[in-house]
Amino acid sequence: MRIEDILRHSPLSSLETEVLLASLLAKERTWVWTHPEAQLSKNQEERWRAWMERRGKGEPVAYITQEREFFGRMFSVDRRVLIPRPATEGLISVAQAWLKKPANNTTEIDAGIVAVAKVLHVAEHIRTVVDVGTGSGCIAISLACEDPTLTVLATDISEDALDVARTNAKRHGVDTRIRFLQGNLLDPVSDLLEPFLLISNPPYVPSERTLSPDVDRFEPSIAIRAGADGMDVIRPLLEAARRHPSCCGFILECEEAQIPLLEEILNS
């Protein structure tokens, strides 16, 4: 079985086919394009057929390859964690700008999805970031890699998710610079004295929203859905942020339509 035959006859999109082939062969996608004559070994052919069967049943490509790119780096992922989305990369840029100059703003990071940044308390030179609901660790690790001067803490209610995050931190050489803490919302950092920026991509999809089958069947619902209005996690998270004396502000991913609900919480 040659690469050109697979590319020609694959039932998947060209992008998915190329990503899967690159992972199978441990090559870059550009190598796949430029070596159409390359022949798969018998073992590779068997794995390819198994992967096609899994994808045919709706399993996301990232869970098959067990990795996904985020902010220019590859992260290990499996069904214990949400697959990182390109939109969430916008949180990194917003956080970098906020740490230089804290300000209230709302940035569209995808269609109908925004990064909301708020200042809660004025403080100088904030160099600590707390990532709540870290999942694969992609946000916390990206920030640590981009700015070695940051102190980063990452929390998650799931110990399984934290195992994945720790693996990714080691993969990118920042495992000694990030503290991973198990617990709900800001509970693990309740005694944190340093002024910090809260950052989070929480679950915010309303419970009754119809999702694509690959998301609905394979990705962890706890990391996606959050009650009738999608605010069941955001609401207590923001209340905890307001109560925490060291939380100077937050950056949060949510739906644009949820902004009035968010403002209602902050103004209550």
Secondary structure by P-SEA (a helix, b strand, c coil): ccaaaaaacccccaaaaaaaaaaaacccaaaaaacccccccaaaaaaaaaaaaaaaacccccccccccccccbbbbbcccccccccccaaaaaaaaaaaabbbbbcccccccbbbbbbbccccccccbbbbcccccaaaaaaaaaaccccbbbbbbccaaaaaaaaaaaaaacccccbbbbbccccccccccccbbbbbbbccccccccccccccccccccccccccccccaaaaaaaaaaaaccccccccccccccaaaaaaaaaac
